[in-house]
Amino acid sequence: MRAWPRRLMLLAVITASLVAAASFGGAPAVGTTLVAGSAAILAARTYREELARRTAEGEASSRRRRAGMMLRASARATTILGGSTFAFMIILQGYRRLADEVFAMSHYSAALEPVHMAIGTIIGAALALRVASALDRTLARDRPPGIRRWTALWPVALVGVLAVSWGAQEMRTRSSLCRAMSTYHAARRGEGTRRDRALHAWLARWYERAALRPWLPIHPDRIPTRFEGIDS
């Protein structure tokens, strides 16, 4: 393996790890900035290599051609680092959920145990490396002979299958929660004060609708002000 692909793999793993840390720390915008910064570094390096190759071969590089080279380098870098980071997050989140289900603990998340965090990180980093390598070889203009452009993308296809599977499971879980909350509030529409009865009725309708669209926020961010004027 050439020196730069090794650095590319290291950059992919570091970026994915930092994005995961930023996401768990409640700062997703920081993760987006990290991916953008890493992609800019990779794009600049790819652009310089392509420009040096064209210069060595005696090819003219007009301003328009250089702009096209930069756009291609940016798209390639964003695809590689974005894909590897996504793979890392999918595996890490999936393993955390699996750990919570298999090693269930009372009032505590098993996924927060250092050993489970380490296992999830190692598996996620391994798949992120495979995805970054597959995308790098597939998108390279001078990819090694014998590598088919699409069959080499099996790690990307694997991440897609896992993402769809775990995403569907998450939607089912959120929808079930909404139905349970709707049933809970519907059963209490006749209890409490007049304001309580109206609020339970509204929440029952809210969660009933939320069960049909679990990909959106399922909990109300605020209570409508009209309930403040209802006498108790």
C-alpha positions in Angstrom: 0.0 0.0 0.0 1.3 3.5 -0.9 2.1 6.0 1.8 -0.9 8.3 1.0 -3.5 5.5 1.2 -2.2 4.7 4.6 -2.6 8.3 5.7 -6.0 8.3 4.1 -7.0 5.3 6.2 -5.7 7.0 9.3 -7.5 10.2 8.5 -10.8 8.3 7.9 -10.6 6.5 11.3 -9.6 9.7 13.2 -12.4 11.7 11.6 -15.0 9.0 12.3 -13.9 8.7 15.9 -14.0 12.4 16.5 -17.4 12.7 14.8 -18.8 10.0 17.0 -17.4 11.7 20.1 -18.9 15.0 19.1 -22.3 13.4 18.4 -22.4 11.6 21.8 -21.4 14.8 23.4 -24.4 16.6 22.0 -22.5 18.7 19.4 -23.4 17.3 16.0 -22.4 20.5 14.3 -18.9 19.9 15.4 -19.0 16.5 13.7 -20.1 18.1 10.5 -17.3 20.6 10.7 -14.8 17.8 11.3 -15.9 15.9 8.2 -15.8 19.1 6.1 -12.3 19.9 7.3 -11.0 16.4 6.7 -12.6 16.3 3.3 -10.9 19.7 2.4 -7.5 18.2 3.4 -8.0 15.1 1.3 -9.4 17.1 -1.6 -6.4 19.5 -1.6 -3.9 16.6 -1.5 -5.7 14.8 -4.4 -5.8 18.0 -6.4 -2.1 18.6 -6.0 -1.3 15.0 -7.0 -3.5 15.3 -10.1 -2.0 18.6 -11.1 1.6 17.3 -10.6 0.8 14.3 -12.7 -0.6 16.4 -15.6 2.4 18.7 -15.4 4.8 15.8 -15.5 3.0 14.4 -18.6 3.1 17.8 -20.3 -0.6 18.3 -20.3 -2.0 21.9 -20.3 -4.0 22.9 -17.2 -6.3 25.8 -18.0 -8.2 27.6 -15.3 -11.4 25.8 -16.3 -9.7 22.4 -16.2 -8.2 23.2 -12.8 -11.6 24.1 -11.5 -13.0 20.8 -12.8 -10.1 18.9 -11.1 -10.9 20.6 -7.8 -14.6 19.8 -8.0 -13.8 16.1 -8.7 -11.3 16.0 -5.9 -13.8 17.6 -3.5 -16.6 15.2 -4.5 -14.3 12.2 -4.1 -13.0 13.3 -0.7 -16.5 14.0 0.6 -17.7 10.7 -0.6 -14.8 8.7 0.9 -14.8 10.4 4.3 -18.6 10.8 4.5 -19.1 7.2 3.7 -16.5 5.9 6.1 -17.8 8.1 8.9 -21.4 7.0 8.2 -20.2 3.3 8.4 -18.5 4.0 11.7 -21.5 5.6 13.2 -23.9 2.9 12.0 -21.8 0.1 13.5 -21.1 1.9 16.7 -24.8 2.8 17.3 -25.9 -0.7 16.2 -23.5 -2.4 18.6 -24.6 -0.1 21.5 -28.2 -1.0 20.9 -27.3 -4.7 20.7 -25.3 -4.5 23.9 -28.2 -2.9 25.7 -30.5 -5.7 24.5 -28.2 -8.6 25.2 -26.5 -7.4 28.4 -29.6 -5.7 29.9 -29.0 -4.0 33.2 -31.5 -2.4 35.6 -31.4 1.4 35.4 -28.2 1.4 33.5 -27.1 1.2 29.9 -24.6 -1.7 29.2 -23.4 0.2 26.1 -21.8 2.7 28.4 -19.4 0.1 29.8 -15.8 0.9 28.5 -15.4 -2.7 27.2 -18.5 -2.4 25.0 -17.5 1.1 23.9 -14.1 -0.3 22.9 -15.6 -3.3 21.0 -18.0 -1.0 19.1 -15.3 1.4 18.3 -12.9 -1.3 17.0 -15.6 -3.0 14.8 -16.8 0.4 13.5 -13.2 1.5 12.7 -12.6 -1.8 10.9 -15.6 -1.4 8.7 -14.9 2.4 8.2 -11.4 1.4 6.8 -13.0 -1.1 4.4 -15.5 1.4 3.2 -12.8 4.1 2.8 -10.5 1.7 0.9 -13.3 0.5 -1.3 -14.4 4.0 -2.2 -10.8 5.1 -2.7 -10.0 2.3 -5.2 -13.4 2.6 -7.0 -13.2 6.4 -7.5 -9.5 6.4 -8.4 -8.8 7.3 -12.0 -5.8 4.9 -12.0 -7.3 2.1 -9.9 -5.3 -1.1 -9.8 -5.9 -3.6 -12.6 -8.3 -6.5 -11.8 -10.5 -4.4 -9.6 -14.0 -4.1 -10.8 -15.6 -0.8 -10.1 -18.8 -2.0 -8.6 -18.0 -5.4 -7.1 -15.4 -3.8 -5.0 -18.1 -1.8 -3.2 -19.4 -4.7 -1.1 -18.5 -3.0 2.2 -20.6 0.0 1.1 -23.5 -2.3 0.2 -23.1 -4.0 3.6 -23.4 -0.7 5.4 -26.5 0.2 3.4 -28.2 -3.1 4.3 -27.3 -2.6 8.0 -28.5 1.0 7.9 -31.8 0.1 6.4 -32.3 -2.8 8.8 -31.5 -0.9 11.9 -33.4 2.2 10.7 -36.5 0.1 10.2 -36.2 -1.4 13.6 -35.8 2.1 15.1 -38.9 3.3 13.3 -40.9 0.4 14.6 -39.6 1.1 18.2 -40.6 4.8 18.0 -44.0 3.9 16.5 -44.7 1.4 19.2 -43.8 4.0 21.9 -46.1 6.5 20.3 -49.0 4.0 20.3 -48.4 3.2 23.9 -48.3 6.9 24.9 -51.5 7.5 22.9 -53.2 4.6 24.7 -52.0 5.9 28.1 -53.4 9.5 27.6 -56.6 8.2 26.0 -57.3 6.2 29.1 -57.0 9.3 31.2 -59.1 11.7 29.3 -61.8 11.5 32.0 -59.5 12.0 34.9 -58.3 15.1 36.8 -59.3 18.7 36.3 -60.8 20.2 33.2 -57.4 21.3 32.0 -56.0 17.8 32.6 -58.8 16.1 30.6 -58.3 18.5 27.7 -54.5 18.0 27.8 -54.7 14.2 27.9 -57.1 14.3 24.9 -54.7 16.5 23.0 -51.7 14.3 23.8 -53.6 11.2 22.8 -54.2 12.7 19.4 -50.6 13.9 19.1 -49.1 10.5 19.8 -51.6 8.8 17.5 -50.5 11.0 14.6 -46.8 10.7 15.6 -47.1 6.8 15.4 -47.7 7.2 11.7 -44.6 9.4 11.1 -41.9 8.1 13.5 -39.1 9.6 11.5 -40.1 13.0 12.7 -39.8 14.2 16.4 -42.3 12.2 18.3 -42.7 14.3 21.5 -44.2 17.7 21.5 -41.7 20.5 22.1 -44.2 22.6 24.0 -47.8 22.5 25.2 -50.2 24.8 23.3 -50.9 28.1 25.1 -54.7 27.5 24.7 -54.6 25.1 27.6 -53.3 27.9 30.0 -56.7 29.6 29.8 -58.7 26.5 30.8 -60.0 26.6 34.3 -59.2 23.8 36.6 
